[in-house]
């Protein structure tokens, strides 16, 4: 598969799409509270992406996915489907946001604490974030994805 070299206009549109995803995460933060359902979080994000950002929520109808964001609560690893699950104090929830704007995808996720999480929940969030930072620091020309993954795995395994 050939590499598609982006021009300066493409790169600018990529930046816009990335910025929009970050804005969704900032917008939704105050709503991540005990008692809200993951379906309500999805609706709030959907409305913001479509009505305020004039963009498209990429997950919606992608290969049959029925919602606009992914909500992974506690032990759900990724791509949880929003629904009637009510968040409770102590939960951790990952919100995975992907926005399409002018043909470019912005894709990000963030782990949120709902109220005060347990020591174990705080620890997994901390170690996961350390792994993310380590992976980002490893990205450089000439590096292989396997090398980046190996460094992340090594750090995670050291942390049990």
C-alpha positions in Angstrom: 0.0 0.0 0.0 1.5 3.3 -1.0 2.1 6.1 1.5 -0.1 9.1 0.9 2.0 12.2 1.5 -0.1 15.0 3.0 0.3 18.6 1.8 0.1 21.6 4.1 -3.7 22.0 3.6 -4.2 18.3 4.5 -2.1 18.7 7.6 -4.1 21.8 8.7 -7.3 19.8 8.3 -5.8 17.0 10.3 -5.0 19.5 13.1 -8.6 20.8 13.0 -10.0 17.2 13.3 -7.6 16.5 16.2 -8.5 19.7 18.0 -12.2 19.0 17.7 -11.8 15.6 19.4 -10.0 17.3 22.3 -12.8 19.8 22.6 -15.3 17.0 22.9 -13.4 15.6 25.8 -13.2 19.0 27.6 -16.9 19.6 26.9 -18.0 16.2 28.3 -15.9 16.2 31.5 -18.5 18.0 33.8 -21.1 15.5 32.7 -19.1 12.4 33.9 -20.7 12.1 37.3 -22.4 9.4 39.4 -25.9 8.7 38.1 -25.5 9.5 34.4 -25.8 6.7 31.9 -23.3 6.0 29.2 -26.1 6.5 26.8 -26.7 10.0 28.0 -22.9 10.7 27.6 -23.2 9.4 24.0 -26.2 11.7 23.3 -24.4 14.8 24.7 -21.3 14.1 22.6 -23.3 13.3 19.5 -25.3 16.5 19.8 -22.1 18.6 20.3 -20.2 16.9 17.4 -23.1 17.3 15.0 -24.7 20.6 16.0 -21.8 22.6 17.4 -18.8 21.3 15.6 -20.7 20.5 12.3 -18.7 17.3 12.1 -19.5 13.6 12.0 -19.1 11.1 14.9 -17.0 8.4 13.1 -18.1 5.4 15.2 -21.8 5.8 14.4 -22.8 3.1 12.0 -19.2 2.0 11.3 -19.5 -1.7 10.7 -22.8 -1.7 12.5 -21.6 0.2 15.6 -24.8 1.8 17.0 -23.5 4.8 18.9 -21.4 8.0 18.4 -18.7 7.3 21.0 -17.3 4.3 22.9 -17.7 4.1 26.6 -15.6 1.4 28.4 -16.5 1.2 32.1 -14.2 -0.5 34.7 -13.1 -3.9 33.3 -14.3 -3.3 29.7 -11.0 -3.0 27.8 -12.2 -0.9 24.8 -15.1 -0.1 22.4 -17.9 -0.4 25.0 -21.3 0.4 23.6 -23.1 3.2 25.4 -26.5 2.3 26.9 -28.4 2.2 30.1 -25.5 1.6 32.4 -25.4 4.2 35.2 -22.0 5.4 36.4 -21.4 5.2 40.1 -18.9 6.7 42.4 -15.6 4.8 42.2 -16.1 3.8 38.5 -13.5 4.6 35.9 -14.7 5.1 32.3 -12.8 5.6 29.1 -14.5 7.8 26.5 -13.2 7.1 23.0 -14.0 10.0 20.7 -13.5 10.0 16.9 -14.6 13.0 14.8 -14.6 13.4 11.1 -14.2 16.9 9.7 -13.5 17.8 6.1 -12.6 14.2 5.4 -10.0 13.8 8.2 -10.4 11.8 11.4 -9.4 13.1 14.8 -9.3 10.2 17.3 -8.6 10.2 21.0 -9.7 8.8 24.3 -9.5 9.7 27.9 -10.0 7.8 31.2 -12.2 9.6 33.6 -12.6 9.0 37.4 -16.3 9.0 38.5 -16.1 10.4 42.0 -13.2 9.0 44.0 -11.8 5.8 42.5 -10.3 3.0 44.4 -6.5 2.7 44.9 -6.4 -0.1 42.3 -8.4 2.0 39.8 -6.1 5.0 40.3 -3.1 2.7 39.9 -4.2 1.2 36.6 -5.0 4.7 35.3 -1.6 6.0 36.3 0.3 3.0 34.8 -1.7 3.2 31.6 -0.9 6.9 31.3 2.8 6.2 31.9 2.6 3.6 29.1 1.0 6.1 26.8 3.7 8.7 27.5 6.4 6.1 27.0 4.9 5.1 23.7 4.8 8.7 22.5 8.4 9.3 23.6 9.5 6.3 21.5 8.0 7.5 18.3 10.8 8.6 15.9 11.9 8.1 12.3 13.2 4.6 11.8 11.5 3.1 14.8 9.3 0.1 14.4 5.8 -0.2 15.9 7.0 -3.5 17.5 9.7 -1.7 19.3 7.3 0.9 20.7 4.9 -1.9 21.7 7.7 -3.8 23.4 8.7 -0.8 25.5 5.1 -0.3 26.6 4.7 -4.0 27.4 7.9 -4.1 29.4 6.8 -1.1 31.5 3.4 -2.5 32.1 4.8 -5.9 33.0 7.2 -4.3 35.5 4.1 -2.7 37.2 2.3 -6.1 37.3 
